[in-house]
Amino acid sequence: MRRAWWVWSAVVLVVVADGLASGARAADSARLDVAQASAPAGTGMAALDALPWAERVGLEQAMAAADARYAPRMDETGPRLDASGARFSSRGAHVEVAGHTLTLRAARLGRGELRSLPSASPSIVGPEVRTDRGAGVVEWWRSLPSGLEHGVTIAERPAGDGDLVIEVALEGDLTARALSDDAVELVDASGTRVATYAHLVVVDADGARVPARMGVRDGRIAIALADEHARYPLVVDPLLIVAEEETLTISEFPARDSFGYSVALTSDGGRALIGSPAGFDAGSARV
């Protein structure tokens, strides 16, 4: 397992410096071989859901790399990741989430007193959209079957003592609310969860896991890394996931509950629309 993490982290670290590029390209091919060899025949979302995220992420990256729908493209407004409903500008990632537009970006970094990360124009590099935030910090995004992968690669250890903190700024009408050390939910004005920012994984140059936790501070997502024993570069990698369940009420349905009366599946079997003719005494469908 440690070997697999080393392969995966080496791929992502291609953003750090031109000197690492050739080695990372070779590691990219090796990572895909490892992921594909580890995946059971016919792997789909249902099978992946049973895996811990640390084991699953490489498989999802391999699946996305083999499917053109997850590839970034450029239009007149800038880079886009259509599979995740995301477009990119110097202000960050603009994501369409259940009728809401959410903008996210790595905004500040440091220990104690945080420094602002400069704005920059994003570009497409392979399967990723990347923004160079200066001083060896690169922010990147990738579409996966589970959602929008958001990463930050840090080339060198920032000066100072104590935990290293990365703040992710949010713009729009959704509010961040801490769920656990590994998850933050994004809720609308009524308090309903619309999306989750979760599955935080941080690895160092040796592929070792770095202790990390997430929270909310002054309306921003704060990611704290205990990097005292880590060897740089570091890769910080959470995932933005649209809420898995939406409830649609249909007022004209008769008042009788038959949850599961009808079911429709997506082509990969990973999502289902389940009918309940009298859910909420009015009829509903759940995704």
N, C-alpha and C positions, 0 to 999 in steps of 0.2 A: 504493500500500500504506500509506503514511504517513497518507493521508486516512482510510482505513478504520480504522486504529488510533485516530485521533482520535475518530471517531464512536463506536467501541465504548467507549473509556475515558470519554467524556463521559456515556454512559448509566450506567455504574457509579458515577460521581461524584455521582449524585443523592443519595446517602446523606450527603454532606458537610454541606450546609446548606440550609435552606429557600429561601434566595436563589437557589440553582441549580436548583430543582425544575422551573420551567417550561421552561427551556432543555434540561434533561436529558430531559423528556418528549418534546420535539420531536426530540431526538437519538435517542431510543429508536425512534421510528417510522422515522427515516432509517437507523438501524443494521439494522433488519429488512429494509428495502428493499435495502440494499447486500448483505446476506448472501444474501437470496433470489435476487437478480440474479446473484450470483457462483456460486451452486450449480448444478451440472449437473442436467438433468432426471432425476428419480428418484434424487436423491442419497440414499445409505444409508450404513451404517457401513463397508462395504467401500471405498467411494469416499473417505470421510473419512479412513480409516486411512492413506491415501497422502499426506495433507497434513501439513506441519509444524504443530505445535500453535498457533503464533501466527496462522496462517491459518485454522485449523480451528475455533477456539473460537467465533468469531462465528456460523459456520454452525450449530454445535451449539446455541448459544443460540437461534437462530431456529427450529430444528427443535423444541426443547423448548417454546418459547413457543406453537407451533402445536398442541401435543399436550397435552391435559388430564392425561394420566398423570403428567407431570412437574411439575404445579402443586403448591404447598404447600397443606395444609389444616390446620384447627385441630380438635382433639378435646379431651376433658376433661383430658388430660395436658399439652397444649400443642401447638405447631406440629409438623407432620410433613412429610417428603418421602418418600412411599411408594415412588417409583421407585428411590430410593437406599437404602431400608431405614433411614432416619434419623428420629429424633425429637429434640426440642430442649428444653433446660431452662436454668436459670441456670448450670448446671455445664458446658454446652457441647452439642456434637452427640454423640448416642449412636447409633452405627452398628452394624448387624448385618452381620458379615462372616464368611461361611463357618463359622457356628456360634459365632463369637466376638462379644462385645459390646465395642466400642471407643468410648471417649469422648475427643473432641478439643476443644481450645479455645485461642484466643490467650491466653496467660497472662502474659507479661511483654514489655516493650518498652523500648528505650533504647540508650545508647552507654556502654560500660564497665559501670557499675553499672546494671542493669536495674530498672525499676519494675514492680510488679505491676499488672495491669489488673483493675479491679473487676468483680465478678459483676453480672449484670443479667438481667432477664427478656427472652426473645426475642419477636419479633413478626413477622408476615407483612406484607411490603410488595411488592406485585406478584408476580413469580415467585420472590422471595427470602425466606429467613428471616434476619432481622437482629437483632444484639445491639449496643446502644450501650455501648462500653467506656469512655466518658468521654474528656475532653480531645481531642475531635475524632477519636477512633478508633472505627470501626464494623466489626464482624466480620459477614460474611454468607455464606450458603450457597445453592446452587442445584443442582437435579438436571439433569444432562445425559445424553445417551445413553451417553457414555463413563464416567460415574461421578459423584461428588459434588464439585462445584466449591466451593472454600473460598477466600473472599476477605477481605482486610483493607484498608479505605480509611483513609488517614491525611491529615487535613485540613491540618495545618501541620507544618513541619519541627521535630522535637524538638531541644532545645538540646544543645550539646556538639559534640565533634569525633570523627572516625572513622566507621566504618560504623555504620549503624542496624541493630539486631538485634531480630527478633521471635522469641520462643520459643513454640512450640506444645506444650502439655502433653498427654500421653497417659495414659489410665487404662484398665486392663483387663489381659488376659493376653497381649497382643502386645507385642513389643519392636521399637523402631526401630533400623535399621542402615543406615548410609550406603551408597549405591550409586554416586553421582556427585555433581557440583555441582548437578545438576538433579533428583535422585531419591533417595528414602529408601524402603527396603523395610520392611514390617512383618511380622515372623516369629513363629511360634508357638514353644512350648517345645522342639520338635525341630529348630528352625532352618529350617523350611519357610516359604517366602514365602506369605503369605496375601493381602496387598494391597500396593499401591505408592502413595506420596505423591509426585507428580512433576509435570512440565510447568510449572515455575515461570516465570511471566511477571510483570514489574513494569513499569508505564508511569507517566509523570508527566502533568501537566496539559496538556502539548503533544502527548501521544501518543508521546513518545520512550521507547525502551526504557531502563530503568535497570539497570546491571549488578547481578546478584544471584546468590547461591549458597546451597545448603542443606547442612546437616550434622546431626550428632547430638551433643548435649552434655548430659551428666548425665541421659540417658534421654529428653530432649526434642528435638524437631525445632527446629533453629536456622536462621533465614533471615536472612542478612546482606545489606544493601543498601548499595551505594556511591552515596550520594545527594548527593554534594558539588555536582554540577552540575545536579541535578534541580530542576524547578519543581513545587512542591506545589499541589494534593493528589497523593498517590501511590496507586496501586492495586496491591496484591500479590495474586497469583492463582495458587495451585497447585491440583492436582486429586487427589482420592483415588480410586484405581482398584482395584477388586477384581481379584485375580490372574486373568489371562486364561485360564490353563490349570489344570484340575484333573484328576487321574488317579484313576479309580475301578476298583479291582481286583475281578474276579468269579471266585472260586476254582474254580467248577465248569466253566469253559470248557475245552475240550480244548487240548492243547499243540501248537498250530500257529499261526504268526504270519501274519495276513492284514490288516494295517493298512489301513483304508479299505474293508473288506468291506461296511460299511453306513455311511450318512451321513444325518443329519437336520439341517435348518437352522431357525433361528428365523425368524419372519415377515418380519423386515427383512433377512435374509441376512447379518447381522453376526456370528452365532455358529453354530458347528457342533458336533455331537456325532458323533465319528468312532469307529467300532467297530474293534477289533483282537482278533479271536477268541482269540489266544494271546499277547497282550502279557504280558510278565513271566512267561511260561510258564504263565499261569493265565487269561488273558483280561482285557481292559481296555477302557475307553472314555475318550476324551479330549474335553474341551470346549474 
